[in-house]
Amino acid sequence: MLEYLLAFLIIAGGAFTFIGSLGLARLRDFYSRLHGPTKATTLGVGCVLIASAVYFSRGEAASFHEILITLFLFITAPVSAHLMAKAALHLKLASLAERPEPRERD
């Protein structure tokens, strides 16, 4: 049963990583491309690291190396994406997305 869980985590991790990489390659502007690596790829690498932690902790204490790497990844990926977006806004990098029409206030 454990092998099925590990296989699922590795396949899910590979799928998330592929989708994130595909989004990075296919999306048109910087702000859209920011979502690929920070959302899907983070989940993909997280799934693979959790599978590695479960595999190497069979019958022993938990493998803290993989758990610490996963926590570090989940904490730093959103922060780095926020800082890159903030830098792009500071440099006035244009977006290809259309701006929404302002709504009237009641």
N, C-alpha and C positions, 0 to 999 in steps of 0.2 A: 504494500500500500504506500509506503514511503517513496518508493521509486516512481509511482504515478504522480505524487505530489511534486517531486523534484523535476520530473519531466514536464509537468504543466508549468511550473515556475520558469524553467529554462525556455520553453516554447513561448510563453507569454512575454518573457523578457526580450527574446529575440524579435517578436512581433512588434512590441512597443518601440524598441530601438530602431527597427526598420521604418516604422511609420514616422517616427521623429526625424530620422535622416531624410526620408522622402519629402517631408514637409520643409525641411531646411533647403533642399535642392529645388523644390517646385514653387514655393511661395515667392511673391514678386518683390516685396520691399523689406527693409530691415526690421520694422516693427512686427510684421507677420512672421518673418523668419525666426524671431526671438522665441516664439512659442514651441517650435519643433524640439530644440535641444533642452529647453527648460521643463517642458511638461512630459512629453512621451518618452524621451530618451532617459530622463531621470527615473521614470517608472520602470523602464526596461532594465537599466543597470541595477536598480534596486531589487527587482525580481531575481536577477542572476546572482546578486550578492546574498540575498536571503536563501536561495537554493544552495549556494556554496556553504553558508553558515550551518544550514540544517545537515548537509551531507557530511561535513567534517566534524560535527558534534555528535555523531552516532554513538550512543552509549556513554558518552563522556560529558564533561562540562561544555557549556555553550562556547562556540568559537567567537570570541569577542573582537577579533580583528575585523571580520566581515561586518559585524554589527556596528562597530565604530565607523567603518568606512561608509556604510549605508546612512547612518545618522549624519555624518559630515556632508555627504552628498545631498541629502534632503534639506539640510540647513543652508548650504552655500549656493546651490543652484538658483533658488529664487532671489537671493540677495544679489548675486552677480548679474542676473537678468535685469533686476530693478536698476542696478547701477549703470548697466549698458544702455537701458532705455532712457535713463535720466541724462546720461552724457549725450545721447543722440538728440534729445530735446534741447539740451543746452547748446548744441552745435546747429540747431534749427534744421536737422535732417528732414527732408520732405517725406511725407507719406503718400502712397498711391491710393489710399482709401478715401472715399468721399466723406466729407463732413456732413453730419446730420443737420437738418434744418432746425433752427431754434424754435422752441415751442412757445406759444403765447402763455403768459402768466394770467391766472384768474384773479 
